[in-house]
């Protein structure tokens, strides 16, 4: 049975995180900004935990391949 971190599509999560990071602060109010920061923080922690727990390699989670 796969673990939680093994079921995550890390490439898709990276793309989604990048999309969230491109939202201009001027287009959202402070409540939306706080919510966005919370979601981004959650993604950061998921990524860090996956690598820390050695469930997934750093290369898979963060796309550290220099050829990409």
N, C-alpha and C positions, 0 to 999 in steps of 0.2 A: 504494500500500500504506500502510495506517495505521501510525503509530508506536505504541509501547507506551502512551504517555500518552493517545493518542487512543482507545484501546480500553477505557479504564477508564470505568465508569459512576460519574461523580463524585457524582451525587446519592445513589446507593446507598452509596457509600463514606462520604459525610458522615453518612448515617443510621446506618451500622454503627459509625462512630467515636463518634457520640453515644451509642449503646447501650453501647459499652464504657466510656465515661466515666461512665456512671450506675451501674456495678457498685460497691457499697459495699465499701470496703477491709476492713471487719470480716468479710465473708463469704468472703474468700480468704486463703490462707496466703502466706508471703513468697515462695515459689517462683512461685506463680501471679501474685502482684503484680508481680514482676520480669518475667515473661513478658508480662503485660498492658502494662506500661510499654514494653517492647521493641516490641510490635506498634503501640502508639500512636505511638511515635517513628518507626517505619517509615512509618506513614500520614502523619505530619507532613512527613517528608522527601519522600515521593512528591508531596504537595500542593505543597510549596515548589519542587521540581524542575520540576513541570509548569508552574508560573507563570514561574519563572526562565527556562526554556528557550523560553518563549513558545509552547509547544505548545497550551496551553489558557489561556483568560483567567482572571484572578483571580475574576471574577464566577461563572464556571462551577465552579471548584474550591472556592471558599469560600462560595458563595451569598451574595454581598455585595449582592444586590438588596434594597433597603430596602422594597420593596413586598411581599416574600415573608414 
